[in-house]
Every structure is written in C-alpha cells, then in structure tokens.
Amino acid sequence: MEFLELAKKRYSERRFSSRQVEGAKIAKLLEAGRLAPTAHNLQPQRIYVIASEKARQGLVQVTPMTYGAPLVFLVCYDKNVSWKNTKDRCYDNYDSGEVDAAIAATSMMMEATDLDLVSLWARAFDSKDLIDLFGLPENIIPVCLLSVGYPSEASKPSRLHDSRKDIDEIVRVL
Ligand SMILES: Cc1cc2nc3c(=O)[nH]c(=O)nc-3n(C[C@H](O)[C@H](O)[C@H](O)COP(=O)(O)O)c2cc1C
C-alpha cells in the first residue's frame, strides 16, 4: 500500500471489538516502535504493554481513554537517556525525549493500520496517576496511551477525522 493510502486509512477508533490481537501482531507493533528514529540514536522510548488483568483494571480506574481496547501500550521516554540540546554548545537545552517517543508511537500506529487494526492515541490523563499505578521510576515520562484492536461492527471514523485544514493554512514557504 502506498504511504498516503495508509495515512488516509488510519483514524482514531473508540469502539473496539473484544477480539484479542495475536502475539505475532503485537511483536510487529513493538518492532515498529523499536525501529523508529530517535535523536542521536539514543533510543529513549520505553513501551509498556498493559498485559495483565491487574494492570488493565487499574488503568480503567484512572482514565476512560482506552475505550475497552483489548491491547494498550503506554509509550514513555527515559529522561536520563534522551538527547539534550546542551547549553555548553550554545544551544537551548531542548530535550528530544517526547518527540522520540511520539515518533515511536506514530510508527506503531501506522503499523497497526497496515495490519488492519484500529487504534487510538490518547493524552487525556494525569501522568501522576499512571506513574503511581504502574510504579514507574521518576526518569520515565509517559507520553501517550496507544490503544489497539480490531474494529467492531460500530467502528467508523469520527466527524473530526475528515476535518483537515487546507494545505495553504498549514504550509508557509519562506
Ligand atoms: C497528541 C494527541 C493526543 C490525543 N488525545 C486524545 C485523547 O486523550 N482522547 C481521545 O479520544 N482522542 C485523542 N486523540 C485523538 C485525536 O482527537 C484525533 O487524532 C483527531 O481528532 C483527528 O481524528 P483522526 O485521528 O480520526 O484523524 C489524540 C491525538 C493526538 C495526536
């Protein structure tokens, strides 16, 4: 499939089938996250698979944003590992960790689409809730919950999916 076809096929799904995602597909999703580019190739992305019933039940107590998906990843970065645009080189001390994790999550989302799965990226949560729930160390920063599954009979793109600004509104030629 051409990349733009895949990009058009992807949409945010909030109604998942209860069908479990096969282990081989989970492995491919994780591989997509592993292969993603990162600043200075420091690979700070950390991907938590919400696998146990205990973890799943805990998660739904702190956020409704996984919508009953059978498979959820918590994509984070390790702030002790991510590349910093350091001041000693007259740069602005920018930390690339969140971008690195977002690229990894995007790759996983597109891989899910390619595998005929549906997905939802969610950030409407309080990081502290997830840190406490999963006992994450202080260097691990949550970036998004990525829910993945098979579509249900009710699945379809939401209204916002087809709403995109014109190219002229988002592109500036300098
Ligand atoms: C950074 C980010 C955060 C998001 N957080 C949420 C969220 O917390 N809950 C939710 O239902 N959707 C969330 N979304 C999904 C967006 O609402 C969705 O991508 C947007 O409306 C466009 O729709 P589409 O993905 O179907 O094209 C998020 C998407 C991104 C990229």
The ligand as an SDF file (V2000), in Angstrom:
LIG
                    3D

 31 33  0  0  0  0  0  0  0  0999 V2000
   -1.2760   14.0730   20.8640 C   0  0  0  0  0  0  0  0  0  0  0  0
   -2.6780   13.5150   20.7050 C   0  0  0  0  0  0  0  0  0  0  0  0
   -3.4840   13.4030   21.8280 C   0  0  0  0  0  0  0  0  0  0  0  0
   -4.7660   12.8560   21.7090 C   0  0  0  0  0  0  0  0  0  0  0  0
   -5.5020   12.6320   22.8560 N   0  0  0  0  0  0  0  0  0  0  0  0
   -6.7160   12.0630   22.7330 C   0  0  0  0  0  0  0  0  0  0  0  0
   -7.4540   11.7150   23.9040 C   0  0  0  0  0  0  0  0  0  0  0  0
   -6.9980   11.8940   25.0220 O   0  0  0  0  0  0  0  0  0  0  0  0
   -8.6730   11.1610   23.7400 N   0  0  0  0  0  0  0  0  0  0  0  0
   -9.2030   10.8850   22.5050 C   0  0  0  0  0  0  0  0  0  0  0  0
  -10.3210   10.3660   22.4270 O   0  0  0  0  0  0  0  0  0  0  0  0
   -8.5080   11.1840   21.3690 N   0  0  0  0  0  0  0  0  0  0  0  0
   -7.2870   11.7390   21.4610 C   0  0  0  0  0  0  0  0  0  0  0  0
   -6.5520   11.9940   20.3300 N   0  0  0  0  0  0  0  0  0  0  0  0
   -7.1200   11.6990   19.0040 C   0  0  0  0  0  0  0  0  0  0  0  0
   -7.4840   12.9960   18.2480 C   0  0  0  0  0  0  0  0  0  0  0  0
   -8.6400   13.5440   18.8030 O   0  0  0  0  0  0  0  0  0  0  0  0
   -7.6720   12.6500   16.7550 C   0  0  0  0  0  0  0  0  0  0  0  0
   -6.4420   12.2080   16.2220 O   0  0  0  0  0  0  0  0  0  0  0  0
   -8.1620   13.8570   15.9470 C   0  0  0  0  0  0  0  0  0  0  0  0
   -9.4480   14.2490   16.3490 O   0  0  0  0  0  0  0  0  0  0  0  0
   -8.2160   13.5460   14.4500 C   0  0  0  0  0  0  0  0  0  0  0  0
   -9.0360   12.4250   14.2130 O   0  0  0  0  0  0  0  0  0  0  0  0
   -8.4510   11.1390   13.4900 P   0  0  0  0  0  0  0  0  0  0  0  0
   -7.3120   10.6080   14.3150 O   0  0  0  0  0  0  0  0  0  0  0  0
   -9.6040   10.1590   13.4270 O   0  0  0  0  0  0  0  0  0  0  0  0
   -8.0000   11.5520   12.1150 O   0  0  0  0  0  0  0  0  0  0  0  0
   -5.2680   12.4970   20.4270 C   0  0  0  0  0  0  0  0  0  0  0  0
   -4.4250   12.6040   19.3090 C   0  0  0  0  0  0  0  0  0  0  0  0
   -3.1460   13.0940   19.4500 C   0  0  0  0  0  0  0  0  0  0  0  0
   -2.2450   13.1460   18.2360 C   0  0  0  0  0  0  0  0  0  0  0  0
  1  2  1  0
  2  3  1  0
  2 30  2  0
  3  4  2  0
  4  5  1  0
  4 28  1  0
  5  6  2  0
  6  7  1  0
  6 13  1  0
  7  8  2  0
  7  9  1  0
  9 10  1  0
 10 11  2  0
 10 12  1  0
 12 13  2  0
 13 14  1  0
 14 15  1  0
 14 28  1  0
 15 16  1  0
 16 17  1  0
 16 18  1  0
 18 19  1  0
 18 20  1  0
 20 21  1  0
 20 22  1  0
 22 23  1  0
 23 24  1  0
 24 25  2  0
 24 26  1  0
 24 27  1  0
 28 29  2  0
 29 30  1  0
 30 31  1  0
M  END
$$$$
